[in-house]
Each structure stands twice: as C-alpha cells, then as structure tokens.
Amino acid sequence: MESRDYTGVQSFAVRAGQYRFGPFVVDRARYRVVRGAEALELTPKLLDLLIHLVDHAGSLVTKEQLLDALWPGANVTDNALAQAVSELREALGDHAGTPHFIKTVTRRGYRFIAPVEPITEDAPEDTAPAATVRSPSETSTASIAVMDFLNVTGDADAAWLSAGIAETVTADLMAIGRFKVADRARVVDAARRTGGSLHEMASALGITFAVVGSYQRYGDRVRITARIVNLASGEAIADAKVDGALTDIFELQDQVVAQFSQELGITVLRPSSVRRETPSLDAYRAFTEAWLHLETLDLREIPQAIAQFEKAIDIDARYALAWTGLASAELAAYEVTRSDNAPAADLLKRAIDHARRAIELDDTLAEAHATLALLLVSAWKTAEAVQAARQAVALEPSNWRHFFRLGHASWGDERLRAAHNTLTLYPDFAFAHFQMAMVHVARRHLREAETVLRQGAAVQDRQMARGDRYPGLGLHWLLGLVRLAQGDPDEALTEFDREMKLANVNRLYGREYKMSALHARGVCLLGIGQTAEAITAFESALELYPDYAQTHLGLSVAFRAGGFADRADQARTKLTATLRTLGRSRPIEAKLVESQRLTADGQVDRAAATLNDLLETAPPGFAAWTLPVDPLFRQLHAAQGFTAVLQKLAERAR
C-alpha cells in the first residue's frame, strides 16, 4: 500500500516516510536527505527531484514526466531539467558516466538504479520520526516557519501586530540557534499562494515545524497564544500563553519564545540576547506599518511608507532600523524616476545619507549595509557598493536579501555566485535569474542567458499568477532581446507582448519595463519592415516616458523609413534636446544613446569609438551590458571597432 504525505508525492507506507539508498536516508517528514549525522544542502527543487526518482526506483521516468512533476504548467526547457539532475548528482557524489544512483536513458529520461530500502518501525532510534522531536539536540537541525498571528477580535487599530509579533518571534527563534528559521518573506508568499494550508506550506518551504498563534487586544492589554506544531503529525510540541499591558509588547513577545524554550528543554532565552531596535512602542508600530506599505511595491503606497518611517524617527531618533527603512523607501521613490532624463538626484543623495546615518547608529546592522549597497549602485559608486554588500553578507550570511544586494552591486563571477546563493536560500526569487542573464549577455553567452531567462520567466509567471510580493519584472523583455539577437523576431515579439501584459504601471519598475517592451517591439518591427506598426509601438512607449531618448531615435528612423521626413526631423530635434539633459544627469546613458545615433547615421567608426570611451571611463560594473543584444547596434556588428568594444565588455564581466 502507498500513502501520500504533505509533499504531495507518493511514499512508502513506512515510519514517517523514511527510506535508505546507499549511505543516504530520505526523511520525508523533515523534508531532507541525510548522510550519517549531516543533512545534504539541497534546494527544494532538487529534493523534489530526488524524491520523485526514488519513488519510481527501477523504472524509467521520462523527461516529460519530470517536467510535469517539478514545473507543472511552466514553460521550462530540457536544459533546466538536465541542470537539476547534474546538481543532484554532484550533491550525491554520483557521476553520469559511471552512475551508482541516477542513470541517464538517452533521449528519454532517467532511472534511479540503486536499491531503495524502506525504514520500518523497528528502525534504530536515530531515524525517529519528527513527531517525537522534543530535545534540543534533535531540534537543532529542524526547520521552522512563523506564521502571521491571527487578530482574534479583528481590531483594525491592532492589525499591525499580526506581522509585528511574527517578525519578533522569528528573530527570537533565530537567536536561540536551535532551528533553521524560514525567511519571513518566503513564509508570507507561501501563505498567500497556499491559502494558509500548513501542509502545503511545509512542502513549499521545506519546513518541519510551524509557529501558529493569535492575539487579542482588550483595552490597553493584549493576550498572545502560540504553539509549535509538528507538520508531519499535527502534534503541538510546545505551547505559550502570555498576557500583559500593550506597552510591554516587546517583553511579551520575548516571553513567547522563552516559554517554547522551556518546554523544549532549551536554555531560556535571555532578553538581552535579542536585538531591540527601539524602546518605544509607538516608534515600533510606525516602523512596522511603514514596512507593510513599502513591501507592497505599489507606487501609490511609497509616500505613506516614507511618512511612517519619518514618524518612527521623530519618536526615536536613534532607531537605526527606521533610518534604514526610510532610506529603502526613498530608494523606491528614486527608482520610479531612474529612467527619466533627469532623475531625482536629491532624493537619492538624501537616501544615501540616511543609510549612512543608520550605520553610524549601529554598524552591526546588516540591513543598513545592504540598503546602502543598493543606493550606491544607483549612484554608480559601484566599488563602495560591493564593499557594503559584502559587509551585509558577512554579518548575516544566511539572509537571501543580502546575497541579492551583493549580486546587484557586483559583476562577473561574483554576481553569478551571489545569484546562485540567493536562489539556494530563496529558490523562487525570479530576479536572480535576470542578474545572472545580464552577465551572460555581456559575455555574449546568449544560449546560457536564454536558459536562465526561461527558468526565471517560468518562476516569474507563477509568482504573478499567485500574487507573490517579489515577482520579477523584465525577464520576458530581456528574453525577447536575446531571441531577436539570435535571429528569431517572431518569438521576440511574443516575449515583448508578454512583458507588456505583466507589467503593472502602478508597481515599482512596471511602467519602465512596459515602456522598454514597447520600445523593443518598435525596433523589432522596424527591422522586419513593419514600419507603421513600429511607429505605433514607439508612440505608445513615449506615452509612458515622453522624453525617452532612445525611443525618439527609433521613432525618427521609423518616420524616415516611412517617408515622413518632417516628422523624422521633429523626432531628431527632440532627441538632440534630451541628449543635452542626459549629458548632465546621466552621462553613461548619454554616451550610449549618442553612439546609437551615430550608428543610425552610418558613422560606425565614431559610434564604436564613443562606446570604447564609455567603457574606458565607466565605473566597474554593468555599464553598457546590453550591447550584444541591443538591436539599435545591429549595423555595428560587422565593424572591427565594435568587435573590440564587445571584447572589452566581456572582459569587464569576468
């Protein structure tokens, strides 16, 4: 007989779904694979792949079956599957040429060839199911997630506590050091897409335990109840119940985990062992509400986020995390303007000052260093940005956000490593695929870029459908450019259309990528002789960014190709005016557009020389990374000077 556990994959009807092959034990209840006393570092996707193969040990599992099982409904290529199998083999110490576990069946699929032995009820104690886990030594390797706390009375004035308590309990559990604590962003996204089903969340997050709880405010007091639930058995292994004045909320939250610790036999957490950013309840509330606004990434909520962070600082001027939050919110406001001819430079400078203020108050605050890194990238201070991001990673090496920021700040191999680490910690962070693809494009490794973009686009599309907080944008746009550079305008147009459909103009970066997709669509249509349609696309792009220089250039070329000389001259006049502004506010972009103008005019040598000067003078990093796939440079590809420029670009991306 077979049964199903919470992972949704068939398993042996044995003790907690455990079975052994070679030196490894698959523990389905804890959603992990161990060798001796050590758990293998496998992503959820690799765990699912291994479990699926082991479930069908001895049988051929076709590529189609694995793609359907692991990426249901997603447009994922065989390359993604082959890469996953390769990574799994590496983790197991297996080899494709002389396999002990996973054998490739040429052009068909894979077969798990090792004997699989179910672990039965008389198994040794070291394979005990997670339901019996109570001791500190056993919980030390267990994974746990903290759910949002339920507002029992529905009191709107206390709604902020739902996330606030969960954040504090998460931090307290991390301080214990006995659990692998799931990142709160992943927990919130998993809760949204699963409807809060704990079993489905366990599969999505790879967790063994969950903290579930509620709170009830009555007058100026609050009662918090919580329990740690074993998700395999449904058993509560620890309970907590605290009651006190709302003004003592910090102490009450700490007491929750202190009671958990006592029931689990762990040394009771000392309040001083957890960072407390502010003694003010009002400042803490303002900060929490500010983050709730900011994390929507809705442009309409950014001003409210800024106002709430400023309120927190007005209450407690030494609240370092509030200064960091304010810098992040101001960065978001700046990023709305980053593709304008004259971005809000004063806002960016103010945000940098606020991030530095946070570090002055607390130089051990990793979030402050990571936020500063993002800001410095926007200011093209890339060398300092990399140092700030590295400091954040050093302070909190298990935080995916810091690896993402390191990837954003760095370039070449360091960016690829950072993106890989981001995906290891947060497999569904689609934008990490975009980060990697940028490096591959700059190196002219377009097939590698296409592979990671298709993987990322599949993740992004699922996230969009689920309403996740951190879906990527731009992946379909970049995939379209890569396909166009590879000679496939039809698929390029399809990808540009997909980007336009997904890009919500009220979301951070949404207007920018919708414009970019329209612009790219115009250039693509112009290249295949559909001039009227190209003009329409360019004009639609200018409705979103009326002064966008590259689109005015494209429109000028399209008007001239369509026989509209006067309108072409008008567009060229507009381009000349915008270039003067760009030269003062965005000099790197100005040189890029100037080289595109020279290319359109047939001055290929001057265009290549301008690009060479750009790369010679630009700070370290990703300047001009789109050159290999930018269709406005198509005429340059046969020029010797441009070949040298592309080689220099690739060298910068090492």
Secondary structure, 3 states (H helix, E strand, C coil): CEEECCCCCEEECCHHHEEEECCEEEECCCCEEEECCEECCCCHHHHHHHHHHHHCCCCEEEHHHHHHHHCCCCCCCHHHHHHHHHHHHHHHCCCCCCCCCEEEECCCEEEECCCCEECCCCCCHHHCCHHHCCCHHHHCCEEEEECCCEECCCCHHHCCHHHHHHHHHHHHHHHHCCEEECCHHHHHHHHHHHCCCHHHHHHHHCCCEEEEEEEEEECCEEEEEEEEEECCCCCEEEEEEEEEEHHHHHHHHHHHHHHHHHHHCCCCCCHHHCCCCCCCHHHHHHHHHHHHHHCCCEHHHHHHHHHHHHHHHHHCCCCHHHHHHHHHHHHHHHHCCCCCCCCCHHHHHHHHHHHHHHHHHCCCCHHHHHHHHHHHHHCCCHHHHHHHHHHHHHHCCCCHHHHHHHHHHCCCHHHHHHHHHHHHHCCCCCHHHHHHHHHHHHCCCHHHHHHHHHHHHHHHHHHHHHCCCCCCCCHHHHHHHHHHHCCCHHHHHHHHHHHHHHCCCCECCHHHHHHHHHHHHHHHHHHCCCHHHHHHHHHHHHHHCCCCHHHHHHHHHHHHHCCCHHHHHHHHHHHHHHHHHHHHHCHHHHHHHHHHHHHHCCCHHHHHHHHHHHHHHCCCCCCCCCHHHCHHHHHHCCCHHHHHHHHHHHHHCC
